[in-house]
Amino acid sequence: MLKSHSCGELRKGHIGVKVTLCGWVDRRRDHGGLIFIDLRDREGIVQVVFNPETSKLCHEVATEMRNEYVVRISGEVALRPPGTENPGLPTGEVEVIAQNTDILNPSKTPPFYINEDIEVDESLCLKYRYLDLRRPRARKNLLLRHQVVKFIRDFLDARGFIEVETPILIKSTPEGARDYLVPSRLHPGKFYALPQSPQQLKQLLMVAGVEKYFQIAKCFRDEDTRADRQPEFTQLDLEMSFVEEEDILNLLEALFISMVGTIKPEMRLIKPFPRLAYTDAMERYGTDKPDLRFDLEIRDLSDILASSNFSIFRSAIAEGGKVKGICAPGCGSYTRSQLDELNKLVHGLGAEGLVTISLGTSAGSLSDLTLEGVRSVAAKFLTLDQVKQMAERLGAGMGDLLLIIAGKPELVNKVLGELRCVMGSRLSLAEPDLLAFAYIENFPLLRKDEKAGRWEPEHHPFTAPRDEDIPLLDTSPDKVRGKHYDMICNGYEIGGGSLRIYTSHLQRKVFRLLGYSDEEIEERFGHMLEAFEYGAPPHGGIAIGIDRIVMLLAREDNIREVIAFPKNQSAVDLTFNAPSSVTEEQLAELHLCLPEE
Ligand code: ASP
């Protein structure tokens, strides 16, 4: 190699050693006589000193150097003179006295400072992603991602899994999103679809007898980009034969406990991973991916308020609705404008209004509470006993604020779920180093798309219904629960999976229920139904979002930070400027023509 050592590895133990280093000029300081260069490579930074008395030539070359020049330097490692050590650098006790140097390649002035951790306009970062990736934060994230993927591969290999690659040019395999299509040159008018996941392929691998499959798989979904969503993303995709739900959940739990312990030992996990039924999660947290790093549970107050004189509460309950609430600890002194802001938020989420009950401005025992000390539009319609009962149910004390919503049960849950997140982050209730993994189970198999008036799979159409619920497929599909589970962490859905249907008659029945005609079933899924007739084993699996898990381990809040070349908010790759136009010839070869502008 052109270098003998890396910049970041040099320590006191190297004093006297002759080294050759290659890297980028991170910073250059000309002190008249001496020139100092902070030389950076992947492993870190070391100070290099150019002294005209050691080498006049070297010193002259160093005067030419600028930030981001690629240089090679040979010299001797020396102890820094006392008082000039840099405790902020791992190499800060030593420096390299340059004896020989050359510029391997100069650099234009970069469009942003690489050596300073300052916020840079995101479009600029993405256009020059290769420069952004030179910065320590991005480099740390790339390394972390590598460690995560390597850990997964080793862990699963040791347990008998084999990694199998599956095609990218394939047929639509539905996960509920829009497909990316690739026109076929050889078959005019026909298209491949990029896989939304390898779902059908991994099931076919089970029919093939692979038994334990995994893959670090690219998936493509043409959906709007969000902080936790990219048009293409990576999954740990996994499938096993002859298993029950417990086998899969326990395997993944062991994988993550062991991964975090190895790669991020400073982070804490809740062990064992809590399990929540879907309906429970919705009732208690208003979402199927609650952030369990803090409590603030939603509690039902309807029984306490059914006979209250406050008409909003009474009529909501009389109309079959609910009155539920959460407690915002220490927020009893919220001002009118702070309360108005919460009210606005709640309106934006579709609720009619928020009832707030302030339990005074300072802490103390609830037994000291008087109606005069309660601040709320509802106060004059409530008894002291009702307020105390509500406070107790919500785990509130003096000085706290009760946030209460009345209305249709689903809406009440949803709005309080959002409020819970807002208050959790406003009050910094989440322990930053906690990874609150949990499983959500017992999802309904289907959900009604009210607009289209048809059933949609809650997960995907290959998920098996619970055995005891199969008869309900004919009578009340809404009551059928699926053998489906999600893994969540800190308010994100990290992954999901299910035990699968493995007989063609049940699979056909579910497709029909989803509104596919027999011709459509044949055309789109005939290969699966046929495969299930050649001895398909019982099987199930899961897929975990690698980007999201790395994002949480890196304590980032956008998956773009952990993807080498991410797309921006509008699904554009700014480095390559993709998507882009193609030539008339290319279009013609693909048998495509675009409408006139
Ligand atoms: N294919 C599913 C998904 O991408 C995961 C699974 O069911 O294994 O969500």
Residues whose N, C-alpha, C, O or C-beta is under 5 A from the ligand:
A	BS01	LIG	Q196 S197 Q199 L238 G496 G497 S498 G541 I542 A543
